[in-house]
Amino acid sequence: MATKKEPYKPKNEYLFLDQKRKMGLVKRMKKQINKFDIKPEDLDFSTS
């Protein structure tokens, strides 16, 4: 970056705190869904 005089390009976009919390919540929910073997019909989610 400094030697090649190129602008800094981060690999990942910066996530705001609320986005990080939301991603963490989704991750925990997915883990619990798999742990308890919950199916969409158990939660009354319609697939249409």
C-alpha positions as CSV (number, residue, x, y, z in Angstrom):
1,M,0.0,0.0,0.0
2,A,2.6,2.5,1.0
3,T,5.3,1.2,-1.3
4,K,3.1,0.9,-4.3
5,K,1.2,4.1,-3.6
6,E,-2.2,2.4,-3.8
7,P,-5.3,3.3,-1.8
8,Y,-6.2,1.1,1.1
9,K,-8.8,-1.6,0.2
10,P,-10.1,-3.5,3.2
11,K,-11.1,-7.1,2.6
12,N,-14.4,-6.8,4.4
13,E,-16.7,-3.9,4.6
14,Y,-17.0,-2.3,7.9
15,L,-20.1,-3.5,9.7
16,F,-22.0,-1.2,12.1
17,L,-22.7,-2.5,15.6
18,D,-26.4,-3.2,15.0
19,Q,-25.4,-5.2,11.9
20,K,-22.9,-7.3,13.9
21,R,-25.6,-7.9,16.6
22,K,-28.1,-9.0,13.9
23,M,-25.6,-11.4,12.3
24,G,-24.7,-12.8,15.8
25,L,-28.4,-13.3,16.5
26,V,-29.0,-15.1,13.2
27,K,-25.9,-17.3,13.9
28,R,-27.2,-18.3,17.3
29,M,-30.7,-18.9,16.0
30,K,-29.4,-21.2,13.2
31,K,-27.3,-23.1,15.8
32,Q,-30.3,-23.6,18.0
33,I,-32.6,-24.6,15.1
34,N,-30.0,-27.3,14.2
35,K,-29.5,-28.4,17.8
36,F,-33.2,-28.9,18.5
37,D,-34.0,-30.2,14.9
38,I,-36.7,-27.6,14.4
39,K,-38.5,-27.7,11.1
40,P,-40.3,-24.8,9.4
41,E,-43.7,-26.5,9.9
42,D,-43.0,-26.6,13.6
43,L,-42.9,-22.8,13.6
44,D,-45.9,-22.4,11.3
45,F,-43.8,-20.8,8.6
46,S,-45.5,-21.0,5.2
47,T,-43.2,-21.9,2.3
48,S,-45.2,-20.0,-0.3
